[in-house]
Every structure is written in C-alpha cells, then in structure tokens.
C-alpha cells in the first residue's frame, strides 16, 4: 500500500468530515459486495439460476477484490488518492447500474467483476488514508471510524438490501447502491484534501511482511474464520426461509445487523488474540447449534443475534492483529490482510454454494463449525508457542 504525505488539515471539522465520508464510502462498497446475500432467493428466481449459482456472484467479486487489493497500489502509485477514490466510486456506480438492469446472469457477473475492482481498491486505500486526513492526535479514532464502517457494512448492509428487495425488488437495491456511490463521489471531491503519494508500495515490502510469523498466523486465522462464516452466511436466506418465511427475513437480518454493530465495538475493545478467540468460539457454537435450535423462528432469532455479536468485530480485530504483528509496515500488512479477507469471502461463498447445491442448504453450517474450531486450535497453539 502507499504511504501518503499531506499537509495538516485546515480544521478539525473538515478533517472529520473527510473521515466520515471515507467511512460512508467503505460502508457503500462493502454493502455492494455483500448485497446478494440478502437477495439470493429473488435474484436466483429472476435470473433462472440455482441459489448456489447465484452465490457465485459473491465468489467472483471476492476473487477480483483479493487480486485488486495488492495490485492497484502498485499500478496507481503516482496518482493522487482523492482522484483514485473518486474514480473507483464512479466505477462502482456504473457496475451497480449494470447489475440492476442485467437481463441475464452473465451480464450480472460482469457487473460483479467491475464491483470487485472498485471494492478492493476503495477498502485498501481508505484504511491507509484514515491517519492522513486528520490531525495526529485524532489518528487513532479516525482509523477506528473507518474500520467500524467496514464492520457495520458487513452486518447492516445486507438487511438494508433485503428490505429494499422486499419492498420494490432486488434490482432497486443495486440501483440504490449506484446512486449512493455517485453521491459519495461528490462528497469525496469536496471533503478530501489533495493526497499525493509519498512512495508506492514495492513487492519487496510485501515479501518482508510475509516473513513475520505473527502476520502469517493472522492470515491463517482470517482465512479460517472468514471462509467459514461466508460459507454459511451467503446462504442464510434460503436457510431461514423454511422456518421464518420470506416476509421476516429482513427483520431477522436486521437483528443480526444490530447485534453485529454491538459486537464490532465490544470485540474491538479487546486485544486481538482475545477478540479473535471470542469471535471463533461464538461462530463455532452458533454453527453447531443451528441445525438443532434454528428450526423455529425464536431459535433462529437467538442464534442470529449470537452470530452477529461474534462476527461483528472480525474486520477490526484482524486489522488490529496485522498492525500489532507489523507495526513498522501497517500499509503492507493491510494490503495482504485485505487480499486474504476478500479471497476468503470468495472461497467461502463458492464452497457453501457447492455444498448447498449437492447436499442441501441445511448442511452448510457444518463448514463454519469446523473452520472456526480450527481457528481456535491455531490461536491456542500460537499462544503456547509464544509462551
């Protein structure tokens, strides 16, 4: 990732306006990435595909985002970051409008590819820029605000999309993302200062970061937790509909979202090791209980709340782990973590889709149960080795 050299912001008000705008930008791109989760059933019906095939739209976006995250900083090293972010948001708007009007699934997938480019770049650049647009004393809170935008989008964007889909159709949910992206393009040009890069990230920087053992452990934890989560969560709508009915899906996802926001701040206050232990343990227990207790509306609601509380702080906690593991190279560690995070979303959605299509939707919860338990084993082994 690039480091940025900028002048001290003119006022705290303008600086925080820039931070809030970037948080909203991250919220929008992550919502765009996750949107198919809450719309999977109507989307698959309209485009005449299976739910597993529809879930591949999340896989495609995750793969492209994973590649774009480390590559874009290398390709765009000399460009002003305000210009880059604005261009990426325009690209997101175009992709969202294409998705909203897609007549067939291949066109929809093409739109998701464009979204992946935008998502990978925006997520990475905003995380890096958080400390550059505010006075030094506010760098920590500004960074937390950006990270919270990621977590909140992951847990609130999906129910919001589901509600819009129920009210006016899934196409309007994507159109809404496009309109929001255009509005934020204007806001970025107004509130962000000029952000010329100081120097571009080199491949050597990434290689050096990967030599650090704790960075590698963090990448394994991200892969296990995020892959497991999205293997099941991508298909949460068809998983819940037999017990809750289509009309209550948005309400259930909203409950998950509110719990996730709370979990985002609760686990964000913990040390990374303890936070990830809570996250992995909560996901494992919820996934194991889902086939037994999730067969009623009340049971589904309780388990979704616990799931949201557990997973809500994942993005904050994994980034904190990366910064602690490589304090002298936060940009490079973020680039690698974001790439693995998005790649894990893709792998989880793909794996869950294959299992859902061949073994049934109810079996997908075993994936997070196994992988989250494996993450707990990794955390325990790492703790023992460090003494």
C-alpha positions, 0 to 999 in steps of 0.5 A, a space after each residue: 500500500 502507499 504511504 501518503 504525505 499531506 499537509 495538516 488539515 485546515 480544521 478539525 471539522 473538515 478533517 472529520 468530515 473527510 473521515 466520515 465520508 471515507 467511512 460512508 464510502 467503505 460502508 457503500 462498497 462493502 454493502 455492494 459486495 455483500 448485497 446478494 446475500 440478502 437477495 439470493 432467493 429473488 435474484 436466483 428466481 429472476 435470473 433462472 439460476 440455482 441459489 448456489 449459482 447465484 452465490 457465485 456472484 459473491 465468489 467472483 467479486 471476492 476473487 477480483 477484490 483479493 487480486 485488486 487489493 495488492 495490485 492497484 497500489 502498485 499500478 496507481 502509485 503516482 496518482 493522487 488518492 482523492 482522484 483514485 477514490 473518486 474514480 473507483 466510486 464512479 466505477 462502482 456506480 456504473 457496475 451497480 447500474 449494470 447489475 440492476 438492469 442485467 437481463 441475464 446472469 452473465 451480464 450480472 457477473 460482469 457487473 460483479 467483476 467491475 464491483 470487485 475492482 472498485 471494492 478492493 481498491 476503495 477498502 485498501 486505500 481508505 484504511 491507509 488514508 484514515 491517519 492522513 486526513 486528520 490531525 495526529 492526535 485524532 489518528 487513532 479514532 479516525 482509523 477506528 471510524 473507518 474500520 467500524 464502517 467496514 464492520 457495520 457494512 458487513 452486518 447492516 448492509 445486507 438487511 438494508 438490501 433485503 428490505 429494499 428487495 422486499 419492498 420494490 425488488 432486488 434490482 432497486 437495491 443495486 440501483 440504490 447502491 449506484 446512486 449512493 456511490 455517485 453521491 459519495 463521489 461528490 462528497 469525496 471531491 469536496 471533503 478530501 484534501 489533495 493526497 499525493 503519494 509519498 512512495 508506492 508500495 514495492 513487492 519487496 515490502 510485501 515479501 518482508 511482511 510475509 516473513 513475520 510469523 505473527 502476520 502469517 498466523 493472522 492470515 491463517 486465522 482470517 482465512 479460517 474464520 472468514 471462509 467459514 462464516 461466508 460459507 454459511 452466511 451467503 446462504 442464510 436466506 434460503 436457510 431461514 426461509 423454511 422456518 421464518 418465511 420470506 416476509 421476516 427475513 429482513 427483520 431477522 437480518 436486521 437483528 443480526 445487523 444490530 447485534 453485529 454493530 454491538 459486537 464490532 465495538 465490544 470485540 474491538 475493545 479487546 486485544 486481538 488474540 482475545 477478540 479473535 478467540 471470542 469471535 471463533 468460539 461464538 461462530 463455532 457454537 452458533 454453527 453447531 447449534 443451528 441445525 438443532 435450535 434454528 428450526 423455529 423462528 425464536 431459535 433462529 432469532 437467538 442464534 442470529 443475534 449470537 452470530 452477529 455479536 461474534 462476527 461483528 468485530 472480525 474486520 477490526 480485530 484482524 486489522 488490529 492483529 496485522 498492525 500489532 504483528 507489523 507495526 513498522 509496515 501497517 500499509 503492507 500488512 493491510 494490503 495482504 490482510 485485505 487480499 486474504 479477507 476478500 479471497 476468503 469471502 470468495 472461497 467461502 461463498 463458492 464452497 457453501 454454494 457447492 455444498 448447498 447445491 449437492 447436499 442441501 442448504 441445511 448442511 452448510 453450517 457444518 463448514 463454519 463449525 469446523 473452520 472456526 474450531 480450527 481457528 481456535 486450535 491455531 490461536 491456542 497453539 500460537 499462544 503456547 508457542 509464544 509462551 
